[in-house]
Amino acid sequence: MVKYIGYNINFRILTQVTVGENEGIESALRRFKRQVSKSGIFADLKRLRHHETPIEKYKRKLQQRRKARRR
């Protein structure tokens, strides 16, 4: 059994994929990539790579509030 684990900046486990006995590595990697993209790890990395101005921060939080309200 093999586990693929994704971490965030604070090294907390955000996503985890367990590979089954007869499952191929390629399908497990596809599942892992899908879970990582859904959890927003890449968005956090992009956001933390450069300085975020107060206007950008405001717009991002506004967008998050709109998204949360739609759910």
N, C-alpha and C positions, 0 to 999 in steps of 0.2 A: 504494500500500500504506500502510495506517495501522496504527499500533500503539497499543494502550491498555496502560498500565503501572501497576501498583499498587505503592506504596512502604510500607515500615514506618517506624517512628519514626526509625531510624538511616539512612533513605533508601537502603536496600538494595532491589533489585528482588525482589519476592516472587512476582508473577504477571505474565504477559505474554500478550496476545492479538494475533495478527496477522490482519488482515482480508484475505480473499481478493479476487480480482478481481471476481467476481460475487456476493459476499456482501453482504447489507444491513447497515447500521450497527446496526439494532435487534437482529439476531441476534448480532452481535459483542459488543454491550453485555450481552446476556443471558449469553453465555459468560463475559465478564469478571466480571460480578457473581457468577456461580456459582463461578468460580475464587477470587475474593476471599473469599467466604463459606467455602469449603472450606479455604483456607489459614489462616484464623483472624485476619485483619487486624482485623476489627471487634471481635472478642473482646479483642485486645490494646489497642485504643483505649479500649474501655469500661473495661478493667482499669486503664489508666493515667490515666483522667480524674479519679479521686478517690483519696484515701488508702486504702490497703488495710491493715487491721489485721492483726496477727500471726495471729489466729484465722482470718480470711478467707484469708490466704496459705496457711496450713496446710491448710485445707479444699480450696483450689484445687489445691495440689500433690498432695494425696491423691487427688483426682479424676483428675488427669493420670496418676498412677501406675496407678490402676485401669484407666483407658482404655488405657494402653500395655500392660498385662499381658494384656488381652483380645485384643489384636491378634496 
